[in-house]
Amino acid sequence: MPNRKDLMVGVDLGGTSMRALVVDSSYQILGEDKRRTKVQEKPRKLIEEIADLIEEAMDKAEAKWSSIRAISIGAPGAVDPLRGIVREAPNLGWKDVRLGAKLKGLLGVPVLVENDVNVGTAGEHALGAAQGSHDVVGIFVGTGIGGGIILHDELYDGSRGAAGELGHMVLVVNGPKCGCGKRGCAEALASRTAMERDVRAAIKEGHKSAVLDIMKGRDQQRMTSRIIQLALRRRDPVMRQVMERAQYYLGVLVAGVVNLLDPECVVIGGGIADRLHEDFVKPVRETAYEYFLQQRDAHRIRILPGLLGDNAGALGAVVLARHRLGS
């Protein structure tokens, strides 16, 4: 029977939304809360919002603070997990924010901090699509593209804590400009942001598309994963062409990662994969297999959509916390 005296709170802090889960020792979700991330707030105010989010999830779980072993949070950008510092998170406008210490000061519970895609990959490795695999790469496609690497069942951080920046592997020299300032990165070719840029450019050139009408009808300023799904259901020609191009570049990215690391499993997560599942991943997989250097037993490498959806990050944060604290 799950131990309610050994609970943890997992938090997924994103540039668009944030989610908190109260999780027992068997990874059962006892309470949760979600709200939009107010990126315009100063770090101190946003951390207070995170604390309030956690308290709301605790109330829904009817959990006592004395039963909480730790809070574990996945944050976007470069993170120093040993010190609980978010070194740089462009989507939040943060630089050198002591998230762990500040949140612990508000709630009185130990706080662990890790990169958001690393925790998402850890979640899929332990509880989702990559269960049973020892070497796993996670690629999460959303506003940007992030990656996480697990080798021999351990998260691989690299010599400077910067491993897994797969979205900034250059696929097209002198290609489209990326948010990082360089050109031709995977993120500038295949992220949701890149897809929206290409859709808008095609419409401006005179190609017929319903995407902007769908956005207007749903009172959306940005091309969300749901908008993409609706446009594809209508067989919108611009959206289909843009999607096929993005899937091709993701396939090339996956092949490069496999040629370097030869993992057992590559999990593709994020909002688009959560919406489209196999329809999104199948063309990526086909392109990746084509570009594998080692074709022998190529299909032994599983390339799969994630299974945990929106909970991947928060559950993965708890997985990493239990591993690091000792379960």
C-alpha positions in Angstrom: 0.0 0.0 0.0 1.4 3.5 -0.9 3.1 5.3 1.9 1.4 8.6 2.6 4.2 9.6 4.9 6.7 9.5 2.0 5.1 12.0 -0.4 6.8 14.2 -2.9 5.7 17.2 -5.0 6.8 17.3 -8.6 6.6 20.7 -10.4 6.9 21.3 -14.1 7.7 25.0 -14.7 7.2 26.0 -18.3 7.2 29.2 -20.2 3.5 28.9 -20.9 2.1 26.9 -18.0 3.1 25.3 -14.7 1.9 22.1 -13.1 2.3 20.6 -9.6 1.6 17.0 -8.6 1.5 15.5 -5.1 2.8 11.9 -5.6 3.0 9.0 -3.3 5.7 6.3 -3.1 4.1 4.3 -5.9 3.9 7.4 -8.2 0.1 7.7 -7.8 -1.1 11.2 -8.2 -3.0 12.3 -5.1 -3.5 16.0 -6.0 -2.6 18.4 -8.7 -3.0 22.0 -9.8 -2.1 23.8 -13.0 -2.1 27.5 -14.0 -0.6 29.8 -16.6 3.0 31.0 -16.1 3.0 34.8 -15.6 6.3 35.3 -17.4 6.0 39.1 -17.0 6.4 38.8 -13.2 9.7 39.4 -11.5 11.4 36.1 -10.2 10.4 36.7 -6.6 6.7 37.1 -7.5 6.7 34.1 -9.8 8.3 32.0 -7.2 5.5 33.0 -4.8 3.0 31.9 -7.5 4.8 28.5 -7.7 4.5 28.2 -3.9 0.8 29.0 -4.1 0.4 26.4 -6.9 2.0 23.7 -4.7 -0.1 24.6 -1.7 -3.3 24.3 -3.9 -2.1 20.8 -5.0 -1.5 19.9 -1.4 -5.0 21.0 -0.4 -6.5 18.9 -3.2 -4.4 15.9 -2.0 -5.5 16.5 1.6 -1.8 16.0 2.5 0.1 17.3 5.5 3.3 19.2 5.1 4.9 16.8 7.6 4.4 14.0 5.0 6.3 15.8 2.2 9.8 14.5 1.8 10.9 17.0 -0.9 9.7 19.3 -3.7 11.4 18.6 -7.1 11.0 21.1 -9.9 11.9 21.0 -13.5 12.7 24.5 -14.8 13.5 25.6 -18.4 16.9 26.6 -19.5 20.4 26.1 -18.0 20.2 24.8 -14.4 22.8 24.2 -11.6 21.1 21.2 -9.8 23.7 21.1 -7.1 22.9 24.6 -6.0 19.3 24.8 -7.1 20.0 27.8 -9.3 18.4 28.6 -12.7 21.4 30.0 -14.5 19.5 31.2 -17.5 16.0 30.8 -18.6 15.2 33.1 -21.6 11.5 32.1 -21.7 11.1 33.3 -18.2 13.6 36.2 -18.4 15.6 34.6 -15.5 19.3 34.8 -14.9 21.0 33.3 -11.8 17.8 32.9 -9.9 18.2 30.8 -6.6 14.9 29.0 -7.2 15.7 26.1 -4.7 16.6 28.3 -1.8 13.8 30.8 -2.3 11.1 28.1 -2.6 12.4 26.3 0.4 12.3 29.6 2.4 8.6 30.0 1.5 7.5 26.4 2.1 10.1 25.0 4.6 10.6 21.8 2.6 13.8 20.6 0.8 13.7 21.7 -2.9 15.6 20.0 -5.8 15.9 21.8 -9.2 16.7 20.2 -12.6 16.2 21.1 -16.2 12.6 20.6 -17.5 13.5 18.4 -20.4 15.8 16.3 -18.3 13.0 15.5 -15.9 10.6 14.8 -18.8 13.0 12.3 -20.2 13.5 10.8 -16.7 9.7 10.4 -16.4 9.3 8.6 -19.7 12.3 6.4 -18.9 11.0 5.3 -15.5 7.2 5.4 -16.0 6.4 5.9 -19.7 7.3 5.0 -23.2 11.0 4.1 -22.5 10.4 1.7 -19.6 12.9 -1.2 -19.7 15.5 0.7 -21.8 18.8 1.6 -20.2 20.0 4.1 -22.8 17.4 6.7 -23.8 17.2 10.1 -25.5 14.2 12.3 -25.0 13.3 15.0 -27.6 10.6 17.4 -26.6 9.1 19.6 -29.3 7.2 22.7 -28.3 8.0 26.4 -28.4 11.5 25.3 -28.8 13.2 21.8 -28.9 14.9 20.4 -25.9 16.6 17.1 -25.2 17.5 14.8 -22.4 20.0 11.9 -22.3 20.0 8.9 -20.1 22.9 6.5 -20.3 23.1 3.2 -18.3 20.0 4.4 -16.4 21.7 7.6 -15.3 20.9 11.1 -16.4 23.9 12.4 -18.4 24.6 16.1 -17.7 27.9 16.6 -19.5 31.1 18.2 -18.2 29.4 21.6 -17.8 25.9 20.5 -17.1 24.9 21.5 -20.7 24.4 18.1 -22.3 21.1 17.5 -24.2 20.8 20.8 -26.1 19.6 18.9 -29.2 17.5 21.8 -30.4 20.7 23.7 -31.1 22.4 21.1 -33.2 22.9 22.8 -36.6 21.1 20.9 -39.4 21.3 23.6 -42.1 24.3 25.9 -42.3 23.1 29.5 -42.7 19.5 28.3 -42.3 16.8 30.3 -40.5 17.8 32.3 -37.5 17.2 30.6 -34.1 16.2 32.2 -30.9 19.7 31.4 -29.6 21.1 33.8 -32.2 22.7 31.2 -34.5 21.3 29.9 -37.8 20.1 26.5 -38.9 19.5 24.9 -35.5 16.9 22.1 -35.3 14.8 24.5 -33.2 14.7 27.0 -36.0 13.6 24.4 -38.4 11.1 22.1 -36.6 9.8 23.7 -33.4 6.2 24.9 -33.1 7.6 28.5 -33.3 9.4 27.6 -36.6 6.2 26.0 -37.9 4.2 29.1 -37.2 6.8 31.3 -38.8 6.7 29.2 -42.0 2.9 29.1 -42.0 2.6 32.8 -41.7 5.3 33.3 -44.4 3.4 31.0 -46.8 0.1 32.8 -46.3 1.9 36.2 -46.8 3.2 34.8 -50.1 -0.4 34.2 -51.2 -0.9 30.5 -50.4 -4.4 29.6 -49.2 -4.7 28.4 -45.6 -7.3 28.3 -42.9 -4.8 28.4 -40.0 -5.2 32.1 -39.2 -9.0 31.8 -39.3 -8.9 28.8 -36.9 -6.7 30.9 -34.6 -9.1 33.8 -34.8 -12.1 31.6 -34.2 -10.5 30.2 -31.0 -9.2 33.6 -29.9 -5.6 32.5 -30.1 -2.7 34.7 -30.8 -0.2 31.9 -31.3 -0.3 28.7 -33.3 -0.8 26.1 -30.5 -0.6 22.4 -30.8 -4.4 22.3 -30.8 -4.5 24.7 -33.8 -2.0 22.5 -35.7 -4.2 19.5 -35.0 -7.4 21.2 -36.2 -5.7 22.5 -39.4 -4.4 19.0 -40.2 -7.8 17.6 -39.7 -9.1 20.0 -42.3 -6.2 18.9 -44.6 -4.9 22.4 -44.8 -2.3 22.4 -47.6 0.0 24.9 -46.0 -0.1 23.2 -42.6 0.5 19.8 -44.1 3.5 21.0 -46.1 5.0 22.8 -43.1 4.5 19.8 -40.9 6.1 17.4 -43.4 9.2 19.6 -43.5 9.4 19.8 -39.7 9.0 16.0 -39.4 11.8 15.6 -42.0 14.2 17.7 -40.0 13.3 16.0 -36.8 14.0 12.7 -38.5 17.5 14.0 -39.5 18.0 15.1 -35.9 17.0 11.8 -34.5 19.4 10.0 -36.9 22.3 12.2 -35.9 21.6 11.5 -32.2 21.4 7.7 -32.9 24.6 7.7 -34.9 26.3 9.4 -32.0 24.9 7.5 -29.0 23.2 4.4 -30.4 20.5 4.4 -27.7 17.8 1.7 -27.3 15.0 4.2 -27.4 14.2 7.7 -28.5 11.1 9.3 -27.0 9.5 12.3 -28.8 7.4 14.3 -26.4 5.9 17.8 -26.1 2.6 19.3 -27.1 2.5 18.3 -30.8 3.4 14.7 -30.0 0.9 14.6 -27.2 -1.8 15.7 -29.6 -0.9 13.8 -32.8 0.8 10.7 -31.3 1.9 8.2 -34.0 0.7 10.5 -36.8 3.5 12.9 -35.8 6.2 10.4 -34.9 5.8 7.9 -37.8 7.3 10.1 -40.5 10.1 11.2 -38.1 10.9 7.5 -37.5 10.9 6.7 -41.2 13.3 9.5 -42.0 15.5 8.6 -39.1 15.9 5.0 -40.1 16.8 6.1 -43.6 19.8 8.1 -42.3 21.1 5.6 -39.7 24.7 4.8 -40.6 24.4 1.3 -39.0 21.4 -0.2 -40.9 21.8 -3.7 -39.3 19.1 -4.2 -36.7 18.0 -0.6 -37.2 14.4 -1.3 -36.1 15.7 -2.5 -32.7 16.0 1.2 -31.9 12.5 2.3 -30.8 11.4 5.8 -31.8 8.2 6.4 -29.9 5.8 9.2 -28.9 5.8 9.8 -25.1 3.1 8.2 -22.9 2.9 10.6 -20.0 1.7 13.7 -21.7 1.5 16.8 -19.6 2.5 14.9 -16.5 5.9 13.8 -17.9 7.8 16.7 -16.3 6.3 16.7 -12.9 6.4 12.9 -12.5 10.0 12.8 -13.9 11.0 15.5 -11.3 9.8 13.1 -8.6 11.6 10.2 -10.2 14.9 12.1 -10.1 14.3 13.3 -6.6 13.7 9.8 -5.3 16.8 8.5 -7.1 19.0 11.3 -5.7 17.7 11.2 -2.2 17.6 7.4 -2.1 14.2 5.7 -2.3 
